[in-house]
Each structure stands twice: as structure tokens, then as C-alpha cells.
Amino acid sequence: MAEETNEADIAAVTEVASVYYDGMIRGDESLLARAFHPRACIVGNEDGELYWKNLAEFIVECKEYAAEQGPGQWRVDHLSLEGDTALVTVGGDFAGVWYSDDLSMLKVDGQWCIVHKTFYGHPVR
């Protein structure tokens, strides 16, 4: 029998997405460590090249770009929960580019965390 999705899980998953985005635009290592599982991967194509980073490498990059960031805009475009897994698609701007980020989350020891991020940087028009 499948677990029912409840409002507490939806709120917790949305909070993780918020902590992720705030940590990314601020270059805040403690926020990013709260949002991500330590073994998470961050993957996408950047300027025609495969981008595949671990969390520590991603944090370094966020710190580098934090000085260039404004307040940033973001939104949840999609959220689905199935048992102890969730997929949240977040749209937001980072370093002057609008990104769509698919955040795969898992409930580990009662807490939601991002285990994988796949991103797409939208071309500037």
C-alpha cells in the first residue's frame, strides 16, 4: 500500500528547495549542506560541455558567483512525491542565466535532502 502524500512532506520538500536556492545565490556552504545529501551530484551541460560536480565542487562555484548575484528570483514549477522520493523542478536565475533545475530528493533518516540536481541553462534572448 502506497503512503499518502501529506501537507507536511510537501512543505518540507518546498523548504529544502528554498534553502537550496538561497544557499546557491548567497554562496552559503551551511545552507547548501542542509539542502543536499553529502554524496549528491550536480549535472548538466554548460556552454556545450558536460558539467558534473560533486557537492564540494558546486559549493566552491556558488561562492565564486555569490558576489555577482542580486536578490534572485525563483519559483517551483513542478513538485511530485511518491513515498520517500520527490522531484521538484525549480526555475531561477543564477549568475545572469535562468535555469531549470530538477532536484531529486529522498527522505533520509526522516529528513528530505537533494540527492541529485540536473540543470538546464536557458539561452539568453
Secondary structure, 3 states (H helix, E strand, C coil): CCCCCCHHHHHHHHHHHHHHHHHHHHCCHHHHHHHEEEEEEEEEEECCEEEEEEHHHHHHHHHHHHCCCCCCCEEEEEEEEECCEEEEEEEEEECCEEEEEEEEEEEECCEEEEEEEEEEECCCC
